[in-house]
Amino acid sequence: MKKLLCLIILLIGMPAISEVISGEIKKETRRNINQIYDSNTNVPLEGVIIKIPSKNYETRTKKDGSFKLGTKIDAPTIMSIAKSGYKPYSVTLNQSRKNPIQVGIEKTTPKDIIVETDMIHVGDDSYSERSANAGEFSLNSVGYFYTKDFNVNPLKENEELFLVIGSIIGIDTLEAQKMGQSKVLTAYSSPPEVFFNGNKIAEIKINADGQKINIPKGLIKQNNNVTIKTGHNMHKVNSVDYDDIEFTNLMLEIK
C-alpha cells in the first residue's frame, strides 16, 4: 500500500447517518454514497468537479455532495477533485476498493499558490507494460522535465514554504519495485528530482498522494521557478531511457 507522506486534505470517516450543522445550514451525510464535503464544516458540497483523466471521465457532485463514478477502475488511477475557492485535491484510487469515496476538501487561503492543476506527463513515451501505472497514462510526454514560474511574497520569520504534489504515478525506482508498485523485474529507474530555482531540493522515490517538500528559505525569491525532472533507467549505459511519470495538482503552502 502506498505510504502517504502528507495529506493536503483529510479523508474523514462519517457516521452511518449524521446531521452536520454549520450556522443555519443543516445537511445529511451518509456513509453509503460517494460524497465530497467541506473538511472544516462537514457540509456536503454541490458542483464539485470530479475527473478521472486516464478514462477521460468527468462528473459533478449533486446538492447533497454525492456523485456516481460511472467508469470502471481496473488499476491504480488518479481521481482529481476541484471546486472554486477550494484547494485542488487528488487521490489515487485502487481497483480493489470496497468502501464509498468520502472526501473532505479544504478552502484556499490568501497564502496558497496554485502552481498546476492539469495532469502532466514527463518522460519519453517509451515504457514497459509492467511499468508502474503504465496502463493508466493518459497523455503524451511534454519532455523529460516540467518547469513553472511563480511569485512568492516575503515570508514572515516563523513561516515555512512547502511544495505539495497532489498525486504522482509511474515511478519505477527500486523502492517502488519493492513496494509492488512497479512490476519491472529486470531494471529500475533513478528517482524523479525536484528543483527550486535551479537547486535540487528532493527526490521522489515512490508513487503516492500528497507528498510535501519543505523549501529552504535561502532559496526563496520574489520570482521563483520549480522543476520536476523524471528519472532514467539505471541499467542502460549506451543511451538515456527516461522513466515515464504523470502527476497533477502542484501547490505551494505557507505554514
N, C-alpha and C positions, 0 to 999 in steps of 0.2 A: 504494500500500500504506500502511496506517495506520502512523504512527510511534508506537512505544511509548515514552512518556516515562519510564516506570518499570515494573518488574515487581515485584509483591509476592512472587511465587513463580516460580522459574526453570523454564523448559522445557528439559530436559536431554536431549540425544541419547543413545541407548543402543546398545551393540554389537548385532550381529545376534543372537547368543546369548551371554549372560554370566551368571556366577554372582555374586550380590551377597551379601556376608556381613556380618552385624551381630550380634556376640556369638555366641550359639548358633543364630541363625536364618539359614537359607540359603534364598534364593528365586531362582527363574529368571525373568529378564526378557527379553522378546522384542520385537524391533522391528516385527514384522508384525502386532501387535494394538494396539487402543486400550487404554491402561493408565494407571492412577493409582498413584503410589508416593510414599513419604516422601522429600522432597528432600534430607534430611540423610543417611539410611542407605541410600537406594535400594531399600528393601524395599517390594514391592507391597502395596497396602492394600485390604482387603476391606470391603465395606459402605459405600463412599463413594457419596453420593447425587449423581447426575448429572441435571441438569434442562435442558430447552430450553423456557423459558417461553412463547415465541411459538407453539410447537407443542403446548403442554400435555402435554409428554412428560417422563417420569421413569423412571430405571432405577438400578440399583446395581451396583457392581463385585463380581466373584467373588473367590474366595480368592486367585487369582493377580493381582488388581488389574485384570483385564481387564473390558471392557464392550462391548456392541454398541450402536451408535447406530441404533435402529430407527425413524428418521424421516428424511425427505428434507430436506436443507439446500439451498434454492434461492435464498438471498440471505444477505448477511452477518447472522449470527444469534448472539445471546449464549447461551453454554453456561455454566451455573453449577455449581460443584463444592463440596460441603460434607461435612464429617465432624467429629464431636465431637472437640475437642482440637486441631483444625487451623484455620488462618486461612481464612476464606471466599475462594474464588478464582473468577474468571470469565474467559472469553476469548471474543472474537468470532470465530466460525468463518466461513470463506469457502466459498462453494459450489464453488469450483474446487479445493479442497484435494485432494491425492492421497495424502499420507502419513498413516499412522495417528496418532492423537492420543496423545502421550506427555507426561504432565504430572506434575511433582513438586510436592507441596504441603507447606507448612511448618507446623510445630507453633506453636500460640499461645504467648505468653509472658504473665506476670502484668501486664505493662505495656500489652498490646494492649487497645484499647477498640473493640468491635464496635458500630457505630452502626446499621447497617441491612443486612439480608441479603435482604429482599424486593425484587422488581422494582418500581420506582416510575415512573409516567408523569406528566409535568408538561407542561402546555400548555392548549389549549382544544378539543382533539378535532376540529380543523379543519385539514386539511393536504392538500397535493397528493400524488398517487400517485408523483410524481417526487421527493418529499422523501426525504432520506436515511433508508433503512431503513423507509420507510412501510409496506411490506408485512409487516414483522415486528413491528409494535406489537401487544402482547397485552392491554393494559389500557385502561381509561378514565382520564382525567386526574384527579388529585387537586387541580387548580388550577394557577395559573401559578407556584407556588413550593412547595418542600418544606422542612420545618424539623424539627429534632430536638434535644432537650435531653440532656445527659450530664454526668458529673462527671469531673474530671481531678485526680489527686493532684499536689502540688507537684513541679516538675521540679528536677533537680539542675542545677548551673551549666553542666555540659558536655552536657546533654541538649537535644534539639530535638524538637518535636512536628510530625508530618506527618499530613495528611488524605489518604487514598488512596481513589480512586474506581475500583472494580474494573473496570467496563465502562460505557460510555455511548454511545448511538446516537441518531440522529435530528437531529443538529445540522446546520443549513443555513446556516452562515456563509459568507462569501466564501472563507475558507481551505478549508473543507470542499468547496466547489464547485470550487475549483482542483485539489483532490486527486482529484476524481471521486467523492467520497462522496455529494454532493448532485447530483441531475440537474435541479434547478430552474434554468432559464436566465434567467428574466426578473426574478428578485428574490433577495435573500438576507437573512438574519436577523442581528441582533446576537448576540454570544456569550452563553451562559449565564454567570451570575455566581455566585460563591461568597462567602458572608458568614460571618464568625465573630464571634459576639457583636455583631452589627449592623454590623461593619466589613467592607467589601469587601476580600477577600484575593486573588482570582484571577478570571480569565475562562477559559472552556473553549472553544477555537476549533475543535477537531477531534474527530471520533469516534475513540475509542481505548480500550485497556485499560490499567489500572494507572497512571493519571495521579496524580502525587503533588504535594501542595501544602504548602509549609512555612508553619507558622502562627507569626506573630510572637509572641515571648514576652510582650510587653507587653499582649497581648490576652487571655492565658490567665488564667482564674479557677478557683475550685473548681467552680462551677456554670456550664456553658457551653452554647452554642447554635450549631448550624451550619445554614445556609440555602442552598439551591440554587435560584436563580431563573432560569427559562428566558428566552431572548432573544425578540425580536419582529421582525416584518417591517419592514425599513428603508425599503421603498417605499410603505408605507401611511401616509397622513397624516390621514385623517378618522376612523380607528378603529384600535384596537390588535389586531393579528393575532399571537398568541403562537406561537412555534415549539414543536412537539410533540417531546419527547425522552423517552427511557427510560434509566434507569440502575439498577445494583444493586451491592451489596457495598461499602458505605461503612465505612471503618475508620480508627482513629487509631493511629499507631505512634509510639513514642518511641525515638529513636536517639541 
